[in-house]
Amino acid sequence: SAVISQKPSRDICQRGTSLTIQCQVDSQVTMMFWYRQQPGQSLTLIATANQGSEATYESGFVIDKFPISRPNLTFSTLTVSNMSPEDSSIYLCSVDRTGDNYGYTFGSGTRLTVV
Amino acid sequence: AQSVTQLGSHVSVSEGALVLLRCNYSSSVPPYLFWYVQYPNQGLQLLLKYTTGATLVKGINGFEAEFKKSETSFHLTKPSAHMSDAAEYFCAVSDLGGNEKLTFGTGTRLTIIP
């Protein structure tokens, strides 16, 4: 199965600033997904990133707040812009099919605290 | 659109007892179903998945789940709980499978009583 490296693992940021989260996969994948997990909550999909096209955002998430890049088939970034304390969450990237053993694999997450 | 309902946000069982975590789904097409586990301060780990074929699916760490189409359920079980099973468990559904997003349930926190 694919191995995902997600960086940073955690960060504490000042409100009003931006943080870029990186997700590197050890194999080529078609689609990458970015999720948010607010404290004590389940995972909510932010957007789907397909290489070579604009990311598709879910209801309640906008590109200006969460710009995503997908420059190639193994890498993606999510930026959390103009942060407020409400953005304090765990952000996770995920990839689809991982070889023959179909399943979604998740990165270890980025724990973001905004102060 | 698909959805997932996990009954019971918190479940406590004694060590050695049966673990049963409930998951019901709603999907307009045959679903792909997943169970994930999240240990404290860690990412999500796939426990097991149902795509097609045998409806009883065996996963890691002694867990299994049965897909029951008539009941739209995919409950997770383990015959004998271990202290190391204490974690958050998420049921998820995907339409079509592959290149589609996962929709997660709200999660069930499993506590094991010594």
HADDOCK unambig.tbl for C-alpha pairs under 7 A between the chains (distance, minus, plus):
assign (segid A and resid 31 and name CA) (segid B and resid 99 and name CA) 6.08 0.50 0.50
assign (segid A and resid 41 and name CA) (segid B and resid 106 and name CA) 6.63 0.50 0.50
assign (segid A and resid 42 and name CA) (segid B and resid 104 and name CA) 6.79 0.50 0.50
assign (segid A and resid 42 and name CA) (segid B and resid 105 and name CA) 6.72 0.50 0.50
assign (segid A and resid 42 and name CA) (segid B and resid 106 and name CA) 4.84 0.50 0.50
assign (segid A and resid 42 and name CA) (segid B and resid 107 and name CA) 6.07 0.50 0.50
assign (segid A and resid 43 and name CA) (segid B and resid 104 and name CA) 6.27 0.50 0.50
assign (segid A and resid 96 and name CA) (segid B and resid 98 and name CA) 5.86 0.50 0.50
assign (segid A and resid 96 and name CA) (segid B and resid 99 and name CA) 5.92 0.50 0.50
assign (segid A and resid 97 and name CA) (segid B and resid 98 and name CA) 5.79 0.50 0.50
assign (segid A and resid 106 and name CA) (segid B and resid 43 and name CA) 6.72 0.50 0.50
assign (segid A and resid 106 and name CA) (segid B and resid 44 and name CA) 5.98 0.50 0.50
assign (segid A and resid 107 and name CA) (segid B and resid 43 and name CA) 6.30 0.50 0.50
assign (segid A and resid 108 and name CA) (segid B and resid 42 and name CA) 5.96 0.50 0.50
assign (segid A and resid 108 and name CA) (segid B and resid 43 and name CA) 4.10 0.50 0.50
assign (segid A and resid 109 and name CA) (segid B and resid 43 and name CA) 5.67 0.50 0.50
